[in-house]
């Protein structure tokens, strides 16, 4: 049975009041909520709810597993380029994740608004910030692989700070495992090994970073890794891109990266 988003004004746990529905994808709804504190003050958060009818690409059981996995991964992380997590709970059979509300827009929206390749200097600044947070994730005692880096999953605040969002298919790296349990990713940005060939490791996120930079600098999404046709060089779409940056992207997306 299809479930509906929470109504405006709904109160959860006696403290989180729904202000508005921000977004709704295949697996989850995201709301802006205000926390009503005992001292009378209020705090704005983002509330993510697992859709009970999320069965477009995987079963509800797998969806719940991924939702809980996202919560369990984020609650143990702390970095300026990651959203802070406040709570994870269930109420009336529905699962919720409360996290930092990020003001700004996704890189996908920024690209759509420009409707043209973005400036190389700006893209490089974002890429450096992404490298910093990926380094943090990859060097945890149990490394975290994001697995879904793409323009729509990168937010940029009004101050220019990058925030990675949507850890729905992130996973911890398991030594000795030959391949991932669930094969997932966004086809234009997923590394070759994400299509069931091997277990994803930090190199998958490097590939996705290169693919994201490619898209931002050309306004053209790169061909999926499984397509046999050669990928056109970034400078063929945007001659203004420097040789150095073009080489970084090619290396990041290479088979032997």
The 8 nearest C-alpha neighbors of each residue, nearest first, counted from 0:
[[1, 2, 52, 51, 3, 53, 50, 54],
 [2, 0, 52, 3, 51, 50, 53, 4],
 [1, 3, 0, 51, 52, 4, 50, 5],
 [2, 4, 5, 1, 50, 6, 51, 52],
 [5, 3, 6, 2, 28, 20, 50, 23],
 [4, 6, 3, 9, 7, 17, 20, 8],
 [7, 5, 9, 8, 4, 17, 19, 3],
 [6, 8, 17, 18, 9, 19, 5, 20],
 [7, 9, 17, 16, 6, 18, 10, 19],
 [10, 8, 17, 16, 7, 6, 5, 11],
 [11, 9, 16, 15, 13, 8, 14, 17],
 [12, 10, 15, 13, 14, 16, 9, 90],
 [13, 11, 14, 15, 10, 90, 88, 16],
 [12, 14, 11, 10, 15, 16, 35, 34],
 [13, 15, 35, 34, 12, 11, 16, 10],
 [14, 16, 34, 11, 10, 33, 32, 35],
 [17, 15, 10, 32, 33, 9, 8, 18],
 [18, 16, 32, 8, 7, 9, 19, 31],
 [17, 19, 32, 31, 7, 8, 16, 33],
 [20, 18, 31, 30, 17, 7, 21, 32],
 [19, 21, 30, 22, 29, 31, 18, 28],
 [22, 20, 30, 29, 19, 31, 23, 28],
 [23, 21, 29, 28, 20, 24, 30, 27],
 [22, 24, 28, 27, 29, 25, 21, 20],
 [25, 23, 27, 26, 28, 22, 29, 50],
 [24, 26, 53, 27, 55, 23, 54, 50],
 [27, 25, 53, 50, 24, 49, 62, 28],
 [28, 26, 49, 50, 48, 24, 23, 25],
 [27, 29, 23, 48, 47, 22, 24, 30],
 [30, 28, 47, 22, 21, 46, 23, 20],
 [31, 29, 20, 21, 46, 19, 45, 32],
 [30, 32, 45, 19, 18, 44, 46, 17],
 [33, 31, 17, 18, 16, 44, 43, 15],
 [34, 32, 43, 16, 42, 15, 44, 41],
 [33, 35, 15, 42, 14, 41, 36, 43],
 [36, 34, 14, 41, 33, 15, 40, 39],
 [35, 37, 39, 40, 38, 41, 34, 14],
 [38, 36, 39, 35, 40, 14, 41, 34],
 [39, 37, 36, 40, 35, 41, 34, 42],
 [40, 38, 37, 36, 35, 41, 34, 42],
 [41, 39, 36, 38, 35, 42, 37, 34],
 [40, 42, 35, 34, 36, 33, 39, 43],
 [43, 41, 34, 33, 44, 40, 35, 36],
 [42, 44, 33, 32, 34, 100, 41, 31],
 [45, 43, 100, 99, 32, 98, 31, 33],
 [44, 46, 100, 31, 98, 30, 99, 97],
 [47, 45, 97, 30, 29, 96, 31, 44],
 [46, 48, 29, 96, 95, 28, 30, 97],
 [49, 47, 95, 28, 27, 94, 50, 29],
 [48, 50, 27, 94, 26, 51, 95, 28],
 [51, 49, 27, 53, 52, 26, 48, 28],
 [50, 52, 53, 49, 2, 59, 93, 1],
 [53, 51, 50, 1, 54, 2, 0, 59],
 [54, 52, 26, 50, 51, 25, 59, 55],
 [53, 55, 58, 57, 56, 52, 59, 26],
 [54, 56, 53, 57, 25, 58, 26, 52],
 [57, 55, 54, 58, 53, 25, 26, 62],
 [58, 56, 54, 55, 61, 59, 62, 53],
 [57, 59, 54, 61, 60, 62, 56, 53],
 [58, 60, 62, 61, 54, 53, 63, 57],
 [59, 61, 63, 58, 62, 64, 57, 65],
 [60, 62, 64, 58, 59, 63, 65, 57],
 [61, 63, 59, 65, 60, 64, 66, 58],
 [62, 64, 66, 60, 61, 65, 59, 67],
 [63, 65, 61, 67, 62, 66, 68, 60],
 [64, 66, 68, 62, 63, 67, 167, 69],
 [67, 65, 63, 69, 68, 64, 167, 62],
 [66, 68, 70, 64, 69, 65, 71, 63],
 [67, 69, 65, 71, 66, 70, 64, 72],
 [70, 68, 66, 167, 166, 72, 67, 71],
 [69, 71, 67, 73, 68, 72, 74, 66],
 [72, 70, 68, 74, 69, 73, 67, 75],
 [71, 73, 69, 70, 74, 75, 68, 76],
 [74, 72, 76, 70, 75, 71, 69, 84],
 [73, 75, 71, 76, 72, 84, 70, 83],
 [76, 74, 73, 72, 77, 71, 70, 84],
 [77, 75, 73, 74, 78, 72, 81, 83],
 [76, 78, 75, 81, 83, 79, 73, 74],
 [77, 79, 81, 80, 76, 132, 135, 82],
 [80, 78, 81, 77, 82, 162, 132, 160],
 [81, 79, 162, 78, 161, 132, 163, 82],
 [80, 82, 162, 78, 163, 79, 83, 77],
 [83, 81, 99, 98, 84, 162, 80, 164],
 [82, 84, 99, 98, 81, 85, 77, 73],
 [83, 85, 98, 74, 97, 86, 99, 82],
 [86, 84, 98, 97, 83, 87, 99, 96],
 [87, 85, 97, 96, 84, 88, 98, 95],
 [86, 88, 96, 95, 97, 70, 85, 89],
 [89, 87, 95, 94, 86, 96, 90, 93],
 [90, 88, 94, 93, 95, 92, 91, 87],
 [89, 91, 93, 92, 94, 88, 11, 12],
 [92, 90, 93, 89, 94, 11, 88, 12],
 [91, 93, 90, 89, 94, 51, 88, 95],
 [92, 94, 90, 89, 91, 95, 49, 48],
 [95, 93, 89, 49, 48, 88, 90, 92],
 [96, 94, 48, 88, 47, 87, 89, 97],
 [95, 97, 87, 47, 46, 86, 98, 48],
 [98, 96, 46, 86, 85, 45, 84, 87],
 [99, 97, 84, 45, 85, 83, 44, 100],
 [98, 100, 83, 44, 82, 45, 101, 84],
 [101, 99, 45, 44, 98, 102, 43, 31],
 [102, 100, 99, 103, 156, 82, 154, 45],
 [103, 101, 156, 100, 104, 157, 155, 154],
 [102, 104, 156, 155, 157, 101, 154, 105],
 [105, 103, 154, 155, 108, 106, 156, 109],
 [104, 106, 154, 107, 108, 151, 153, 155],
 [105, 107, 150, 109, 108, 153, 151, 110],
 [106, 108, 150, 151, 110, 105, 109, 111],
 [109, 107, 111, 105, 110, 106, 112, 104],
 [108, 110, 106, 112, 107, 111, 113, 105],
 [109, 111, 113, 107, 108, 112, 114, 106],
 [112, 110, 108, 114, 113, 109, 107, 115],
 [113, 111, 109, 110, 114, 108, 115, 107],
 [112, 114, 110, 115, 111, 109, 117, 116],
 [115, 113, 111, 112, 110, 116, 218, 109],
 [114, 116, 113, 218, 117, 110, 217, 111],
 [115, 117, 216, 217, 218, 215, 118, 114],
 [118, 116, 216, 215, 115, 119, 122, 110],
 [117, 119, 121, 120, 122, 116, 216, 215],
 [118, 120, 122, 121, 123, 117, 240, 216],
 [121, 119, 123, 122, 118, 124, 117, 125],
 [120, 122, 124, 123, 118, 119, 125, 117],
 [121, 123, 119, 125, 124, 120, 126, 118],
 [122, 124, 126, 120, 125, 121, 119, 127],
 [125, 123, 121, 127, 122, 126, 120, 128],
 [124, 126, 122, 128, 123, 127, 129, 121],
 [127, 125, 123, 129, 128, 124, 122, 130],
 [128, 126, 130, 124, 129, 125, 123, 131],
 [129, 127, 131, 125, 130, 126, 161, 132],
 [128, 130, 126, 132, 131, 127, 133, 125],
 [131, 129, 127, 133, 128, 132, 134, 126],
 [132, 130, 128, 134, 129, 133, 127, 135],
 [131, 133, 135, 129, 134, 130, 80, 136],
 [134, 132, 136, 130, 135, 131, 137, 129],
 [135, 133, 137, 131, 132, 136, 130, 138],
 [134, 136, 132, 133, 138, 137, 131, 139],
 [137, 135, 133, 143, 134, 138, 139, 142],
 [136, 138, 142, 134, 143, 135, 139, 133],
 [137, 139, 135, 136, 142, 134, 140, 141],
 [138, 140, 142, 141, 136, 137, 135, 143],
 [141, 139, 142, 138, 137, 143, 136, 171],
 [140, 142, 139, 171, 143, 172, 138, 173],
 [143, 141, 137, 139, 172, 171, 138, 140],
 [142, 144, 171, 136, 137, 170, 172, 145],
 [145, 143, 170, 169, 146, 201, 171, 200],
 [144, 146, 169, 147, 143, 204, 166, 148],
 [147, 145, 169, 144, 204, 148, 184, 168],
 [148, 146, 184, 145, 149, 185, 168, 189],
 [147, 149, 207, 146, 152, 208, 204, 145],
 [148, 150, 211, 152, 151, 147, 188, 207],
 [151, 149, 107, 106, 153, 152, 211, 105],
 [150, 152, 107, 105, 149, 153, 106, 108],
 [153, 151, 164, 149, 150, 163, 148, 165],
 [154, 152, 163, 150, 105, 151, 162, 106],
 [153, 155, 105, 162, 104, 161, 106, 163],
 [156, 154, 161, 160, 103, 159, 104, 105],
 [155, 157, 103, 159, 158, 160, 102, 154],
 [156, 158, 159, 103, 155, 102, 160, 104],
 [159, 157, 156, 160, 155, 103, 161, 102],
 [160, 158, 156, 157, 155, 161, 125, 103],
 [161, 159, 156, 155, 158, 162, 80, 157],
 [160, 162, 155, 80, 154, 128, 125, 159],
 [161, 163, 80, 154, 81, 153, 155, 164],
 [164, 162, 153, 81, 152, 80, 154, 161],
 [163, 165, 152, 153, 166, 162, 154, 82],
 [164, 166, 167, 152, 163, 69, 168, 147],
 [165, 167, 169, 69, 168, 164, 145, 73],
 [166, 168, 69, 165, 65, 169, 66, 68],
 [169, 167, 166, 65, 170, 146, 147, 145],
 [170, 168, 145, 166, 146, 144, 167, 69],
 [171, 169, 144, 143, 168, 172, 145, 146],
 [170, 172, 143, 142, 144, 141, 173, 169],
 [171, 173, 142, 143, 170, 174, 200, 141],
 [174, 172, 176, 171, 175, 141, 142, 198],
 [175, 173, 176, 172, 177, 198, 141, 171],
 [176, 174, 177, 173, 198, 178, 172, 197],
 [175, 177, 174, 173, 178, 198, 179, 172],
 [178, 176, 198, 197, 175, 179, 196, 174],
 [198, 179, 177, 197, 176, 195, 180, 196],
 [180, 178, 198, 181, 182, 199, 197, 195],
 [179, 181, 178, 182, 198, 195, 176, 177],
 [180, 182, 179, 183, 195, 178, 168, 61],
 [183, 181, 195, 193, 194, 179, 180, 184],
 [184, 182, 181, 193, 185, 168, 194, 146],
 [183, 185, 189, 147, 186, 146, 193, 182],
 [186, 184, 189, 188, 187, 147, 183, 149],
 [185, 187, 223, 189, 188, 184, 224, 222],
 [188, 186, 223, 221, 222, 185, 189, 220],
 [187, 189, 207, 210, 186, 185, 149, 190],
 [190, 188, 184, 186, 185, 207, 187, 193],
 [189, 191, 203, 193, 192, 206, 224, 188],
 [192, 190, 224, 193, 194, 225, 189, 196],
 [193, 191, 196, 197, 194, 190, 195, 199],
 [194, 192, 191, 195, 190, 182, 189, 199],
 [193, 195, 192, 196, 191, 182, 183, 190],
 [194, 196, 193, 197, 182, 192, 178, 179],
 [195, 197, 192, 194, 178, 193, 198, 191],
 [198, 196, 178, 192, 177, 195, 199, 179],
 [178, 197, 199, 179, 177, 200, 176, 192],
 [200, 198, 203, 192, 193, 197, 179, 201],
 [199, 201, 202, 203, 144, 198, 172, 204],
 [202, 200, 203, 204, 144, 137, 205, 199],
 [201, 203, 205, 204, 200, 206, 256, 199],
 [204, 202, 206, 190, 201, 205, 200, 199],
 [203, 205, 207, 206, 202, 201, 146, 208],
 [206, 204, 202, 208, 207, 203, 251, 209],
 [205, 207, 252, 251, 203, 209, 204, 208],
 [208, 206, 188, 210, 204, 209, 205, 148],
 [209, 207, 211, 205, 210, 206, 204, 212],
 [208, 210, 248, 251, 212, 206, 207, 211],
 [211, 209, 207, 213, 208, 188, 212, 206],
 [210, 212, 208, 214, 213, 209, 149, 207],
 [211, 213, 215, 209, 214, 210, 216, 208],
 [214, 212, 210, 211, 216, 215, 217, 209],
 [213, 215, 220, 219, 211, 218, 217, 212],
 [216, 214, 212, 218, 213, 217, 117, 116],
 [215, 217, 116, 213, 117, 214, 218, 212],
 [218, 216, 116, 219, 214, 236, 215, 237],
 [217, 219, 116, 214, 215, 115, 216, 220],
 [218, 220, 214, 217, 221, 213, 215, 216],
 [221, 219, 214, 187, 222, 218, 213, 210],
 [222, 220, 187, 210, 219, 223, 214, 213],
 [221, 223, 187, 230, 224, 220, 226, 228],
 [224, 222, 187, 186, 225, 226, 221, 188],
 [223, 225, 191, 226, 190, 222, 189, 187],
 [224, 226, 223, 227, 191, 194, 222, 186],
 [225, 227, 224, 223, 228, 222, 229, 230],
 [228, 226, 225, 229, 224, 223, 230, 222],
 [227, 229, 226, 230, 222, 225, 231, 224],
 [230, 228, 231, 227, 226, 222, 232, 224],
 [229, 231, 222, 232, 228, 221, 233, 227],
 [230, 232, 229, 233, 235, 236, 221, 234],
 [233, 231, 234, 235, 230, 236, 245, 249],
 [232, 234, 235, 236, 237, 213, 245, 231],
 [235, 233, 238, 237, 236, 232, 240, 245],
 [234, 236, 233, 232, 237, 238, 231, 217],
 [237, 235, 234, 217, 233, 238, 232, 231],
 [236, 238, 234, 239, 235, 217, 240, 233],
 [239, 237, 234, 240, 235, 236, 241, 233],
 [240, 238, 237, 241, 234, 119, 236, 118],
 [241, 239, 238, 234, 237, 119, 245, 242],
 [242, 240, 243, 244, 245, 239, 238, 234],
 [241, 243, 245, 244, 246, 240, 234, 247],
 [242, 244, 246, 241, 245, 247, 240, 248],
 [243, 245, 247, 246, 241, 242, 248, 240],
 [244, 246, 242, 248, 247, 243, 241, 249],
 [247, 245, 249, 243, 244, 248, 242, 250],
 [248, 246, 244, 250, 245, 249, 251, 243],
 [247, 249, 209, 251, 245, 246, 250, 252],
 [250, 248, 246, 252, 251, 247, 253, 245],
 [249, 251, 253, 247, 252, 248, 256, 246],
 [250, 252, 206, 248, 209, 249, 205, 253],
 [253, 251, 206, 249, 250, 209, 248, 254],
 [254, 252, 250, 256, 255, 251, 249, 206],
 [253, 255, 256, 252, 191, 250, 251, 190],
 [254, 256, 253, 250, 252, 251, 202, 206],
 [255, 253, 254, 251, 250, 252, 202, 206]]
